[in-house]
Amino acid sequence: MVRVALGLALAAGVSRNAWAEGPAPAASRADEAFQAGRWSDASEIYEGITSREPGNGEAWFRLGISRRKLKRYDPAAHALERASAAGFSAVQTLGALAITRAEQGERERAFETLTRAVDAGLPVSVLETHPGLEPLRADARFAGIRAAADRKSHPCEREPRYAALDFWLGDWDVYRAGQRVGHNRILKAERGCVVLESWTDSSGGTGRSLNYLDPATGRWRQNYVDENGGVVWYEGEVRDGALRFLGENVGADGKSRRARVVLTPRSDGTVHHLIEHSDDGGKTWHGYFDAEYRRVGAAK
């Protein structure tokens, strides 16, 4: 959703955000003209707004878009630079400025600005789809900029911290005390940003978990739900070569207990999975699930 909204913003501006306490007449008329694609009218009204409110970054941005649509490239670039100076979104202003320079035929300045836009977070989807960047796509430099944008747009595919659970990926037969008790399939999704668990026990009972790295804390989170309505949530980290989770196990009846998990990869390719519960708030713990994961097809 963010990617789509940004692409639309670069193509035609952003949704209305009133300049003052309420929509003043000039702002309302400007918004109507802008949304209708009446670029000459919009440009004229935004010029009046920015002359009265020189710190209005959004008005400068829309003025820049309107001027670009009219092919008034240098004035458009000036307005976009003023939007940036006023603190309006660096991604949008730099992206729009790069498009302006590309349409103008200012190839070197367009590439310089496009590089800055990608550094600021311009999504790779904008580079791939925006028609204003077509003049740059045949240049060999564009592929490098696109690759950089792809890396930045999809960090989970490349940053090592998102690979912390890779040892758990695959199809597993799960054993307790030498007896097979179930099967677990662990897959990545969302360009590597999510690890999905699909559990089936030997009697056919099922459960699923969603695991992801919280970018705000740098810690892993797990949310597990089974077919009986039980819910488990965990938070943890990879430490001392093992994934260590601490959280809460809540039954369908609403009763909860503390829970902790240790997932440890072993040198022989197996994984040890230990779950413990506490009924006294973590003062004492007792074993709940102690099992060994063996890859499907591996020698027993």
FENRA-V625050 format. One line per field, one symbol per residue. psi: psi as a letter, one per 40 degrees, with the letter a starting at -180 (. if undefined). A space follows every 10 residues. Layout:
BEGIN
psi=???
END
This chain:
BEGIN
psi=dddddddddd deaiihhida dihidddddd dddddefgdd dddddddddd ddgeegdddd ddddddddde fgdddddddd dddddeeihd dddddddddd dddeegdddd ddddddddde ehiddddddh deedeedehd dddddddddd dddgddedhd deededeeia hhhhihfehh eaihhhiiif feehhhhhhh ieeeiiiiih hihhddeeii ihhhhieeei hhiiiaihhf eihhihahhh ideehiiiii ihhhiideei hhhhhiihef eediiiidhh ihhhhheih.
END
